[in-house]
Amino acid sequence: MADKLHFSLVSPERELFAGLVDQVDAPGSEGDFGVLAGHAPFMTALKEGQVRVHDAGKVTVYDVRGGFADVTPEGLTILAAYAMEAA
């Protein structure tokens, strides 16, 4: 089994998602990026767009507006200025 990425998506109102996933794609201020387990650490600002959470063949999409993404050896945390699950 492939390694899983620990991912957390937090808005000012609440934590929208926390768990182990296969991949997360996000809208970085300098371009979209994807994160898998074992990714090199980095931090970036986010622009308005969609965060796509891939797990077991299913994709869950969240709309975000601003914030930061922080990739560490422990996983990916997105602190969004605004976030909501896409309809």
trRosetta pair geometry for C-beta under 8 A, 3 or more apart (Angstrom, degrees):
i j d omega theta_ij theta_ji phi_ij phi_ji
2 22 7.1 54 91 -132 129 90
2 37 7.3 159 152 33 88 131
3 36 7.9 96 82 159 99 89
3 37 3.7 -139 114 105 110 156
3 38 6.2 81 79 -25 152 107
4 20 3.8 40 142 180 140 110
4 21 6.4 128 -167 52 94 20
4 22 6.7 -62 -124 -82 72 43
4 37 5.8 103 96 -64 13 134
5 20 6.8 143 68 -154 37 61
5 21 5.5 -38 65 68 92 75
5 22 7.1 44 17 152 100 8
5 23 6.9 90 14 -92 139 29
5 24 6.6 -124 102 -4 146 100
5 35 6.3 130 -148 124 158 94
5 36 6.1 -145 -53 -171 128 31
5 37 4.4 -144 -68 -68 72 69
5 39 7.6 26 -113 -1 125 109
5 75 5.6 125 178 -136 70 88
5 76 6.2 17 167 6 120 106
6 19 7.5 -134 -142 135 61 18
6 20 5.8 -38 -92 -93 58 67
6 74 6.2 -47 59 155 133 71
6 75 3.1 -89 71 -76 85 154
6 76 7.4 171 89 29 56 60
7 17 6.6 -7 114 119 100 112
7 18 7.3 -164 96 -135 55 38
7 19 6.7 -15 58 65 82 53
7 20 7.6 123 15 -120 81 19
7 21 5.0 -18 12 21 131 121
7 24 5.3 137 -115 -50 143 140
7 35 8.0 139 -95 88 108 123
7 53 6.6 174 107 -127 159 111
7 75 6.0 -138 -65 172 40 118
7 76 5.0 -4 -113 67 77 99
7 77 7.8 166 -158 -84 46 39
7 78 7.8 9 -170 1 89 98
8 15 6.7 -46 -167 -150 96 112
8 17 6.8 -179 -143 96 36 67
8 18 4.6 15 -111 -108 85 84
8 75 7.2 89 -2 112 88 128
8 76 7.4 -176 31 98 63 58
8 77 4.7 -7 64 -117 104 78
8 78 7.2 -171 95 30 57 64
9 15 7.1 122 82 -166 54 64
9 16 4.7 -46 99 63 107 103
9 17 4.4 36 32 44 108 97
9 18 7.6 -145 28 -62 60 57
9 51 6.5 157 -109 102 136 160
9 53 7.8 -95 -28 -63 135 131
9 62 6.2 120 178 34 162 173
9 78 4.9 -3 -116 62 70 109
9 80 6.7 11 -170 -6 86 120
9 83 6.0 -161 164 167 110 163
10 14 7.6 -129 -147 122 66 31
10 15 5.0 -33 -104 -106 81 69
10 16 7.1 -176 -95 12 26 78
10 77 7.1 -1 8 -173 111 94
10 78 7.0 171 29 89 66 59
10 79 5.4 -18 72 -111 103 62
10 80 6.9 168 83 23 47 77
10 83 7.8 120 103 30 18 145
11 14 6.3 12 59 51 92 52
11 15 7.9 173 25 -93 64 22
11 16 6.1 55 -4 -29 103 111
11 80 5.1 -36 -95 75 75 98
11 81 7.7 5 -143 112 79 15
11 82 6.3 36 -141 -147 120 24
11 83 4.1 -146 -69 37 116 97
11 84 7.8 30 -58 -55 161 57
12 81 7.3 12 -25 -160 109 39
12 82 7.9 -26 14 -85 101 49
15 18 5.7 -1 164 -31 130 113
16 62 6.4 102 127 -118 152 143
16 83 5.5 -114 -13 117 151 123
16 84 7.7 -159 -109 -111 145 25
16 85 6.8 175 -168 -49 124 86
17 53 6.5 -109 162 -70 168 165
17 60 7.5 150 -96 102 147 142
17 62 7.4 -124 -8 -49 130 144
19 55 8.0 5 108 -91 117 163
20 55 7.7 118 112 -124 59 128
21 24 6.3 80 91 -53 140 89
21 53 5.4 -84 -136 -173 160 93
21 54 6.4 116 170 73 108 50
21 55 4.3 -91 -137 -72 78 111
22 36 7.4 -25 160 -128 58 84
22 54 4.8 -70 71 110 106 93
22 55 5.1 162 2 -104 91 49
22 56 7.1 166 -28 -31 123 43
23 34 5.8 0 -177 -175 112 107
23 35 6.8 157 -157 77 63 48
23 36 5.3 -26 -103 -89 87 76
23 53 7.9 164 89 -158 52 39
23 54 4.2 4 59 52 91 122
24 34 7.0 164 86 -153 42 59
24 35 5.0 -9 59 53 91 99
24 51 6.5 -8 -172 -175 100 96
24 52 7.0 158 -157 82 50 53
24 53 5.5 -10 -107 -107 83 65
24 54 7.2 -156 -74 20 35 79
24 76 5.6 -141 46 78 144 157
24 78 7.9 -149 162 -30 147 125
25 32 6.4 19 178 176 96 109
25 33 7.2 -177 -148 96 60 35
25 34 4.6 -26 -97 -97 78 83
25 35 7.9 179 -80 15 34 67
25 51 7.1 166 84 -157 55 47
25 52 4.3 2 52 52 104 103
25 54 7.5 58 -8 -18 95 108
26 32 6.9 176 90 -151 36 69
26 33 6.1 -17 60 62 81 79
26 34 7.8 149 15 -93 66 37
26 35 7.4 7 7 -2 109 107
26 46 6.4 -69 164 -116 113 113
26 49 7.6 120 -178 88 51 117
26 51 4.9 3 -105 -113 82 85
26 52 7.8 -153 -65 26 46 65
26 64 7.6 -5 -149 38 94 148
26 69 5.5 126 107 -78 161 153
26 78 6.5 -171 -116 -95 148 136
27 32 5.4 -37 -109 -99 51 80
27 46 5.9 82 83 -164 77 86
27 47 5.1 -92 137 63 110 82
27 48 7.0 -37 103 96 153 24
27 49 2.9 98 -41 53 160 143
27 50 6.7 91 -30 41 117 41
27 51 7.4 -102 5 -68 82 62
27 64 7.0 -176 39 67 110 110
28 31 5.5 0 72 69 107 45
28 32 6.2 159 22 -107 82 18
28 33 4.9 39 -17 -1 129 109
28 44 4.6 -3 -141 130 110 146
28 45 7.3 98 -163 77 66 50
28 46 6.4 -73 -112 -108 36 55
28 47 7.1 39 122 6 20 90
28 69 6.9 -82 -94 30 86 133
29 44 6.2 -159 24 169 91 97
29 45 4.1 20 -21 84 137 97
29 46 6.4 -151 -44 -123 80 5
29 47 5.0 124 -102 -43 57 93
30 44 6.8 -105 23 -152 100 128
32 49 7.3 -128 -93 146 100 163
33 44 7.4 97 14 40 146 156
33 69 7.9 -175 65 87 122 157
35 39 4.7 -76 -150 -17 81 163
35 69 8.0 -165 -31 169 143 131
35 71 5.7 -157 -126 -103 138 128
35 76 4.9 108 105 -68 159 143
36 39 5.8 129 56 -53 57 99
39 42 8.0 -75 141 17 107 96
39 71 5.3 -59 98 -175 120 141
39 76 7.6 30 47 -63 136 106
40 71 7.3 65 94 114 43 131
41 71 5.4 -174 -135 104 43 82
41 72 5.4 29 -117 -117 108 40
41 73 6.5 -42 -63 -39 110 65
42 71 5.3 21 46 48 65 112
43 68 6.4 3 -174 -178 96 112
43 69 7.0 175 -149 89 51 55
43 70 4.9 -1 -108 -109 93 72
43 71 7.3 -158 -72 26 48 67
44 68 7.0 166 87 -153 36 69
44 69 5.4 -5 59 55 83 97
45 66 7.6 -31 -178 -152 93 66
45 67 7.5 156 -159 92 61 31
45 68 5.8 -48 -108 -100 48 71
46 49 7.5 -129 178 38 95 99
46 64 6.0 -29 145 124 144 131
46 66 6.0 130 82 -164 89 19
46 67 4.8 -1 39 66 124 76
46 68 6.4 -155 -5 -85 93 17
46 69 5.8 96 -60 -24 105 97
46 78 7.0 53 -50 -152 149 106
46 80 6.7 -44 63 -111 153 79
47 66 7.3 0 -132 -83 25 50
48 64 7.0 -166 -137 99 44 59
48 65 4.6 5 -105 -118 90 71
48 66 6.9 -8 -64 -33 69 64
49 63 7.8 -148 124 -146 22 60
49 64 6.5 -10 65 59 56 86
50 61 5.3 -13 -170 -166 121 102
50 62 6.7 146 -157 74 66 44
50 63 5.9 -40 -99 -98 72 52
50 64 7.1 138 -115 17 21 82
50 86 6.5 3 -126 -51 113 142
51 61 7.2 151 77 -156 51 51
51 62 4.5 -12 57 61 101 100
51 64 5.4 53 -19 -14 106 127
51 78 6.4 -120 -106 15 154 178
51 80 7.9 -105 -23 -71 139 138
51 83 7.5 -9 17 -135 131 115
52 59 5.5 -13 -170 -167 100 109
52 60 7.6 152 -157 75 50 42
52 61 5.5 -15 -103 -102 71 77
53 59 6.9 146 73 -157 49 54
53 60 4.6 -17 59 60 107 93
53 61 7.6 -163 20 -74 75 30
53 62 7.3 45 -14 -4 108 104
54 58 7.6 156 -153 81 47 45
54 59 5.4 -17 -97 -100 68 80
55 58 5.8 -24 72 61 71 89
55 60 7.7 -6 24 4 103 103
60 85 7.0 -48 177 -137 101 104
61 85 7.3 102 85 -164 55 63
61 86 4.1 -30 106 32 103 131
62 83 5.4 13 167 -170 123 99
62 84 6.7 162 -159 81 79 27
62 85 5.5 -54 -103 -102 75 45
62 86 6.2 -161 -109 -18 16 84
63 82 7.9 -25 116 120 87 96
63 83 7.0 165 84 -147 52 49
63 84 5.4 -11 55 61 97 82
63 85 7.8 61 13 144 77 7
63 86 5.1 111 -33 -79 90 87
64 67 6.3 -76 178 26 119 127
64 78 7.2 -66 -111 160 158 135
64 80 4.5 -104 -143 -134 110 136
64 81 7.8 105 -179 44 82 69
64 82 6.6 150 -156 85 48 64
64 83 4.8 -6 -102 -99 82 84
65 80 7.2 91 50 180 47 101
65 81 5.7 -75 98 75 77 104
65 82 4.1 8 45 52 104 113
65 83 7.8 -157 22 -65 65 50
66 80 6.9 116 86 -164 55 64
66 81 3.7 4 86 16 110 132
66 82 6.8 62 45 19 90 83
67 78 6.3 72 121 175 134 81
67 79 5.1 -162 -169 101 110 57
67 80 3.8 -105 -25 -119 162 36
67 81 4.7 -154 -57 -15 83 69
67 82 7.8 -151 -37 25 114 45
67 83 7.6 -8 -19 -47 156 107
68 78 7.3 -178 93 -149 44 53
68 79 5.2 6 54 55 87 98
69 76 6.5 -11 -171 -167 97 99
69 77 7.4 164 -154 86 50 46
69 78 4.9 -17 -103 -102 78 81
69 79 8.0 -171 -79 24 33 64
70 76 7.2 154 81 -153 49 51
70 77 4.9 -10 59 60 99 93
70 78 7.8 179 20 -81 67 35
70 79 7.5 27 -1 -1 108 101
71 75 7.7 -100 -143 139 59 28
71 76 5.2 -17 -101 -99 74 80
72 75 6.7 3 61 46 81 40
72 76 7.9 169 24 -82 64 34
72 77 7.6 10 9 5 106 101
78 83 7.6 111 118 -82 117 149
80 83 3.9 85 81 -44 151 112
